[in-house]
Amino acid sequence: MFQLMCKNHKLDLFRPKVMGVLNITPDSFYRGSRHASAEQALSKAIAMVEEGAAILDIGGEPTNPFNDEKISVQQELDRVIPVVELISHNLNIPISIDTSQPQVMLEAVKAGASIINDVRALRLPGALEAAAKLGVPVCLMHMRYLTREETQSTGSATNLIPSIIDFLGQRIEACLKAGIDKHNIILDPGIGAGRFGKTLPENLLILRHLQNLKKLKYPLLVGVSRKLFIGELLAAPPEERLFASIAAATLAVYNGANIIRTHDVKATLDAVKLAAATLEVA
């Protein structure tokens, strides 16, 4: 059984939890997750908490696979810090800051965030040190391509799962060496296209073999909500990917996921509860 201490919040992962997504970007791939102001984000956050979200994940850097926008650290700070402050003052819930920038980590935790969710697994200069200093849980994601320029590479599907396990194992070792507590580490296999670097068959392979990552003995976070691989499979835009996203979330829980990151909290939580209940039946 995993427990996370998120400042004053104890997050028990005996049963899977749902993380609600709040994108503070004007061009998120899914229109339903775009929030142009802190007040809009707070309104959505309140609704997500009422629907059963256990964590809110706030991000200001676009990771849309079709988007080439580059933003500065200051732009990211300007987007996310007012939202973190407003939500932390109005809601009693763990807040995750979705960032790779050490300065954003430091300012967001100061503003009220209590989890760091880094798609680059603390590989940017200063990120490991910042996370160790803050002492909050960190999520390490497998991202095949660290820079935008590398997204043109093709990568190899050979031994995908072992390579993800090896990468995450190396990042765990780096975290422990930097002084991050082993109980503060969460892992994410990085389902997705673009810089996440997986094809449709590879994303399906991760879902099918997710249980293999449990050998690392850390909680698993999985984000599949309305992602491109679902659109490729169904030939559908993000607005028409809800039902398949629910199916993918169900498979993820059944195969060992502890946290599901989603744009659609109520529907996902219902599916997560059912999947978890089947695993508890003797």
Long-range contacts (C-beta under 8 A, 24 or more apart in sequence): 2-218, 2-219, 2-258, 3-183, 4-94, 4-115, 4-137, 4-183, 4-184, 4-186, 4-219, 5-137, 5-183, 5-184, 6-55, 6-94, 6-114, 6-115, 6-136, 6-137, 7-94, 7-114, 7-136, 8-114, 9-92, 9-93, 9-94, 9-114, 11-54, 11-55, 11-94, 13-219, 13-258, 13-259, 15-273, 15-276, 16-253, 16-257, 16-258, 16-259, 16-260, 16-272, 16-275, 16-276, 17-54, 17-55, 17-258, 17-259, 17-260, 17-272, 18-52, 18-53, 18-54, 18-55, 18-259, 18-260, 18-262, 18-265, 18-268, 18-269, 18-272, 19-53, 19-54, 19-55, 19-56, 19-57, 19-96, 19-221, 19-259, 19-260, 19-261, 19-262, 20-45, 20-48, 20-49, 20-51, 20-53, 20-55, 20-56, 20-57, 20-262, 20-263, 20-265, 21-57, 21-59, 21-223, 21-225, 21-261, 21-262, 21-263, 22-48, 22-56, 22-57, 22-58, 22-59, 22-83, 23-59, 23-60, 24-58, 24-59, 24-60, 24-79, 24-80, 24-83, 25-59, 25-60, 25-61, 25-62, 25-79, 27-62, 27-64, 27-67, 27-69, 28-62, 28-64, 29-64, 29-65, 29-66, 29-67, 29-226, 29-228, 29-238, 30-225, 30-226, 30-238, 30-239, 30-263, 31-238, 31-239, 32-238, 32-239, 32-263, 33-263, 35-83, 38-82, 38-83, 38-85, 38-86, 39-86, 41-83, 41-86, 41-87, 42-83, 42-86, 42-87, 42-90, 45-87, 45-90, 45-91, 46-90, 46-91, 48-265, 49-91, 49-93, 51-265, 51-266, 51-269, 52-265, 52-266, 52-269, 53-93, 53-265, 53-269, 54-93, 54-94, 55-93, 55-94, 55-95, 55-96, 55-115, 55-259, 56-87, 56-91, 56-93, 56-94, 56-95, 56-96, 57-95, 57-96, 57-97, 57-98, 57-117, 57-261, 58-83, 58-84, 58-87, 58-95, 58-96, 58-97, 58-98, 58-108, 58-113, 59-97, 59-98, 59-99, 59-117, 60-98, 60-99, 60-104, 61-98, 61-99, 61-100, 61-101, 63-119, 63-192, 63-194, 63-195, 63-196, 64-194, 65-151, 65-192, 65-193, 65-194, 65-195, 65-196, 65-228, 66-194, 68-148, 70-148, 73-101, 73-103, 73-104, 76-101, 76-104, 77-103, 77-104, 77-107, 80-104, 80-108, 81-107, 81-108, 81-111, 84-108, 84-111, 84-112, 84-113, 85-111, 85-112, 87-112, 88-112, 88-113, 96-139, 100-124, 100-127, 101-127, 102-126, 102-127, 102-129, 102-130, 102-131, 103-130, 105-130, 105-131, 105-134, 106-130, 106-133, 106-134, 109-134, 109-136, 115-139, 115-186, 117-141, 117-188, 117-221, 119-143, 119-188, 119-190, 119-195, 119-196, 120-146, 121-167, 121-168, 121-171, 122-171, 122-174, 122-175, 123-171, 128-174, 128-175, 128-178, 128-180, 129-178, 131-175, 131-178, 131-180, 132-175, 132-178, 132-179, 132-180, 135-181, 135-184, 136-184, 137-184, 137-185, 137-186, 138-175, 138-180, 138-184, 138-185, 138-186, 139-186, 139-187, 139-188, 139-221, 140-168, 140-171, 140-172, 140-175, 140-185, 140-186, 140-187, 140-188, 141-187, 141-188, 141-189, 141-190, 141-196, 142-167, 142-168, 142-188, 142-189, 142-190, 143-190, 143-195, 143-196, 143-197, 144-190, 144-195, 144-196, 144-197, 144-198, 145-195, 145-196, 145-197, 146-195, 147-195, 148-195, 150-195, 151-194, 151-195, 151-197, 153-197, 155-197, 155-198, 157-199, 157-201, 157-202, 157-205, 160-198, 160-202, 160-205, 160-206, 161-205, 161-206, 161-209, 161-212, 161-213, 164-189, 164-190, 164-206, 164-213, 165-212, 165-213, 165-215, 165-216, 168-213, 168-216, 169-216, 172-216, 172-218, 185-218, 186-218, 186-219, 186-220, 186-221, 186-258, 186-259, 187-213, 187-216, 187-218, 187-219, 187-220, 187-221, 188-220, 188-221, 188-222, 188-223, 189-213, 189-220, 189-222, 191-222, 191-223, 191-224, 191-227, 191-229, 192-223, 192-227, 192-228, 192-229, 193-227, 193-228, 193-229, 194-228, 198-229, 199-229, 200-229, 200-232, 200-233, 203-227, 203-229, 204-229, 207-248, 207-251, 207-252, 207-255, 208-251, 208-255, 209-255, 210-251, 210-252, 210-255, 210-256, 210-257, 211-255, 211-256, 213-256, 214-256, 219-258, 219-259, 220-256, 220-257, 220-258, 220-259, 221-257, 221-258, 221-259, 221-260, 221-261, 222-249, 222-252, 222-257, 222-259, 222-260, 222-261, 223-260, 223-261, 223-262, 224-248, 224-249, 224-252, 224-260, 224-262, 225-249, 225-261, 225-262, 225-263, 225-264, 225-268, 226-263, 226-264, 242-267, 246-271, 247-271, 249-275, 250-274, 250-275, 253-279, 254-278, 254-279
